[in-house]
Amino acid sequence: MQATDTPAPAPQPVGRAALASWLRLQLTPGVGVTAGAALIAELRHPDRVFDAGPDRLGGILSEVLADSLVPAAVQALRAPSAALLDEAARLADAALGWLAQPGHQLMALDDPAFPPLLREIPAAPLLLYTRGRRELLYRPAVAIVGSRNASAQGVANADRFAEALAAAGLTVVSGLALGIDAAAHAGGLAGGGGQGGAGTVAVVGTGIDRLYPARNRELALRIAAEGCVVSEYPLGTAPLPDNFPRRNRIISGLARGVLVIEAAAQSGSLITARYALNQGRDVFAVPGSIHATLSKGCNALIREGKAKLTECAADVLVDLLPEAPSGAGAERLQATAQVRAELEAVLSALGHDPAHADTLARRAGLSAADAQSHLLALELAGLVERLPGGIFQRLSRAAR
């Protein structure tokens, strides 16, 4: 199923004074994204925030900040420093210059054109800078995240899942990091089918005018031309460590669900999964070997019932794209049946004597990547055992 290229709603023009007010709120020390969004939810515009009395501000902030932090935040909102006002004005001028370039857009949280799914999340971004095909922000989407230090198999899985999901009509959202993110973006571009297709969205942890990491420069430029790049941070913002976990809430917030491919027990990908669960999104995880460090996070999500065990794109599509035409639904069911048949083929090829994964792939008529994926699923199901050297052995319960 190919996504239709429906026009995106046009953002409201933002004047210099209004933009400076939004930036002032964003930069106010002690406020942060959660409190900033709470203030806008109640008062609707930064100017009304700055005009509110201390009791009103304190009442709102006490719902989202520790009591000990509220007085300083109220003071900062009501009596900003000259340096903060100057910085907000400078950034507003820079943003207006940036907006004059083709394909550049900026939306404030109160803009009717702000992506509806993203507006609903806790701590919604106050400002959203976009470059490229902004219409992708309004289409059904899936986020794909995982390790920066991914294995070759993990990279292949991310690329393959993303291409299949984009071809089916889901925009692929990720964070432009090395490893799984980059592979997901590449797959999303491949499956998106050009300017009219589902494509990919990159949510970056820097100002949108910064290309980071440098190794993904060409990919970032391609996404800006064929997909969409998104940032909440002011222009020129450097790649600060705290920015990346924070931007993960936007990755999950733009999507209907999050697919995790390779994640260690403590990783940024699990932060995204937690955001997704808190936002009411579905979470999917590709299982891995019990001996692999990069599988610990995915296996834990599945074991704890927080994620759906995912072996193929059909496992995601059946939950995230139920509105697909019946023909596409039949294709998903066929794909699921195909996976089951391939699992049976791997078991049959294994027989009762240990064999190497490459040998099993040849016997079952599968690619090495498909065979490895199915062997992992069979291992987790307790049907096969992984031996040293890439050798697999069928367990007794599999023979019954």
N, C-alpha and C positions, 0 to 999 in steps of 0.2 A: 504494500500500500504506500503510495507516495503522498506526502503532505501537500495540501493546497497552499498556494502563495497568497494568502489573504493579507490585505494591507494591515499594518499595525496602526493603532490609534496614535494620533499626532500628539507629542508632548506640548504642554503649554509653554509659551516663551517665558523665560525667567529673566527679569531685569537685574541690573547690577545691585541695586539696594536689597532686593529680595534674596538674591544669591549670596550676598555678603552676610545676611541674617542667618541663612541656613548653615553657612560655613562657620559663623560665630558659634552657633549652637553645637555644631559637630566638634569644634576645637575647645569648647569650654572645659577646663580641668575639673575632674571629679564627677563629671556627668556620664560620659560613655554612651555606647549604643543602646543599651537596655533602657536607661533612664531617659535618653533623648527621645526614643520612640514612645515611651510612656507619656512624656510631656506633650508630644505632638498628638497622640491619641486623645488626650483630654482637651488641649487648647488649640489644636488644628494648625497653628502657624508659629514660627519662631518669634515674630514680633509680639504675638499675644503672650508667649512665654516670658519674654523680657519685660512686658508690661504688668505681669501678674504680681500680686503681693506676696510677701514671704510666707504667710500662712498657707496660701493656695499652693505655692510651689512646694513647701515642706510637706503638705498632705499628699501630693502626688509622688514626690521622691521617696517618702517613707515606705511606700509600697514596694519599691524596687531596690532601695539602697539600705545599708545598715544605718541605724539611727545615729551612730557617731559620725557618719559621713555627710548627713543631710545638711547641717548648718553651713559647711564650707561650700557645698554645691550651690545652695541658695545664694550665698554671698557672691560666688563667681558668676552666676547668671545675672544678678542684679547690678553688679559693679565690676564689669570687665576691665582688664588692664588695657592701657593704650597699645601695648605691643600686640595683644590678641586682636583688637579691632583693626590695627594696621595689617596684620597677617591675613585676616579674613577679607579685607578689601583687596589686598594684593592677589590672593588666590581667586577672588571673583573676577578680577581683570584677566588673569591668566586663563580662566575657564571660558570667558566670553571670546577670547582670541582663539582658543582651541575649538569652540563650537562653530566658528566661522568656516571650518574646513569640512569638505563633503563627507557624509557618513557619520559625523560626530553628533551625538545627542546627549542631553542631560535631563533627568527627571527628578523632581523632589517628591518626597513621600506623600504630599497632599495632591499630587497631580493625578487626575482621573486616568491618565495613560500609564501610571505605574503598574507593573505586572501584578495582577490580582493575587496569584498564589504567594508571591513574595511579600505583598502587603500584609497578609494574614499572619505571618510568623512573629513570634516574640523577638524583640530587638530588630525590627525591620530597618534596613539602611535608610538614613535620612536623605541621601543623594545617591543617584545611580548614573554613572557615566557609561555610555555605550558607544561602541565603534563597530559599524558593519550592519548586518541584517537584524535590525531590532525586532522584526516580526517573529523571530525564533523564540523570544521571551514569552510569547503568548500561546505557544503550541504545547501539546503534550510532550513531556520530556522525562528522561531518566538520567540520573547522575551516575557516573562510573568513577570510582576512586580506588586507590591502592598504593602500594609501596613505591617510593622513589627508586629504591634499589631492587627492582623487580627481577625475577628470574626470566630467562628467555621464554619459558613456557607461559609465565604470567603475562608478559608483553604480548605474546601471540594470542592468548585468550582475550585480553582487553581489546585488541584490534578486531578480532573476529566477532566478539559480542557486540561491540559498538557498530560495526558495519551492518550486521544483521538487524539490530534494533533501529538504526537510522533508516535502513531500507524499508522497514515495516512502518515507519512514520513517527518514530520517537526521536526528538532532538536529544543529542548526547551532551550533557553538561559535565565539565570537569574543571580542574584547577591549573592547567598548563604547567604542572610540575614535570620533572623527569620521570621516566618509568611508566607506570600504569596510566597516569594522566595523559601523557603525550601519545601513547598508543591509542587510548580511547578517542582523543581528538582526531587522530589520523584515520581511524576506522569510521568515525562519524562523518568526516569529510568524504570518505570513499563511498559510504552507503547513502549519503544524503542526496546524491543525484544532482549536484549543482545548485544554482541559485534558487530553484523552486522547491528543493528538497528539504528534508528535516535538518540535516547539517549538524553543527556543533556550536556550543557556547563555552567560552573560556572565562572563568571568574578569577581575576588576578588579585594578588595580595600587595600590589604596589599601585602607584598612580597609573592611570591608563596610558599615559605617555611614556612609561618605562617598559622596556622589554626585558623580562626576567623569567627564567634564567637565560643567559646569553646563548646557551646551546639550543634553546627552543625559539630563537629569533625568527628563523624562516617559517616555522610552524605558526608562530604568533601572527606574522604578517599574512600568511595564507588564511588563517581563521578570520582576521579582520576583513579580508577581501571576500571570503566565501561564507563565513559564519558570523559570529558576533563575539566581541570581547567586552567584558563588563568589569567595572570596579566601583567600589563605594568611596575610595580614598581620594583626597585632593590631588591635583596634578603635582607631579614631582615627588610624591611620597616614595621613599626608599623601601627596599625589601627588608623591613624590620621583622624579627622573629615572631612577635606577638600578632602581627597582621594576618599570618597565614591560618592559624587555627580559627581566628575570628571570621575570616571570609568563608570558612567551610559552611557556616549556617546559610549563606547565600547559595552555595552550590546545591545543598539539599532543598532549600526553600524554593528554588526555581523548578524543581522536578516533582513528579508524582511518586518517585521511589528512588532508592539508592542501591546500586550494585557494588559490592566490595569484592575486589579481586586481589588477593595477596595482601595481608596486613599482619604485622607482628602484634604481639600481645599488647604493647603500648605504642600506639601510632596515631598519626593525624587522621588516618582513614576511619578509625574507630570514633574519633571526635565527630566526624561527619555523620557516622551512623547514629550516634547519640542525638545529634541535632535532628536527624530525620525522625527518630522515634518520638522526640519531644514535639515535633511539628505535625505528628500524625501521618507521616509518610511510610510507605512500605520499605522494608529493607531486605535485600537479597545478598547471598554470599556464595561464592564458589568454594567448595571444600578442597582441602589439600591433605597431603600426607601428615600423619601425626608426628612425624620426625622432622618436619620442615618448620623452621622458625617463622617464615613468612606465611604459614598457614594457621598459626596459633590464633590470630585474631578472628579470621573467618570461621574457623571451627568452633571457637567459643561463642560467637554470635548464633550459630546454628544450634549448638548444644543447649544454650540458654533459652532457646525459643524466640530470640529477637530477630532472626533472619530466616528466610526461606532458602533451603538448600537448592542451589541453582546449577544445572548442568548444561543448559542450552538456552538460547534466546527465547524459545517458546515458554520457558518457565517464568520469564519476566513479562512477556507480552500478554499472557492470559490474565494477569492481574492489572497491568498498567494501561492496556489499550483494549478494554472490553468493547468499546464502541466501533471497533474495526468491522468492516463488512463481513458477511458470513463466509465469503470466499477466503478472506484472510484468516478467519477463525478456523476453517477447515485446514488451511495450510499449517496453522500452529498445532492442531491436533495431529496432523500427519507428521510434523517435525518431532513431536513428542513420541509418537509410535516408532519413528525412525531411530530415535535415541535408544529406546528400549530394545529394538532389534539389534542395534550395534552392541549394546551391553551383552546381550545373549551371544552375539557372535564372538566377542572377546572371551567370554567364559568357555564357549565351545572350542575356540582356538587354543585355550590354555590346557584343556584336557586335565590329566592328573600328574603330569610331569612339569617341573619348573621350566620356565622359558623367559627369555629376555623380552623387554617391552617392544623392541624393534621387530623381533621375530613374530610376536603376537600381532603387531600392526599389519605385517605382510600376510599372515595367515587369515586375518579377519577382513582384509581388503580395505583398511582404514589408513588415514594419514597418521604419522607419528604423534601429532598433537592431539588428534581425536582419541587415539588409543591411550595416550597418557591420561587424558581427562577421564575416560571411562574406567581406567584402572584405579584412579584415585577414588572414584565413586564406589567401585566394588570393594576397595580396601576399607573405606569407611563403613560400608555395609557389613563388613566381616566375612566377605565371600572370598577374598584373596589376601595373601600376605606378601609384603614387600621384603625381599631378601637383599643382601649386599650386592652391589654391582648392577643394579637395574633389573634384577631377576624377580619374577613373580611366581607364586605358588598358590594353587587352588586349595582352599581349606575344606575340611571334611563336610561341613554343613552345606557347602555349595554343591556337593555331589548328591545330596539327598533330594 
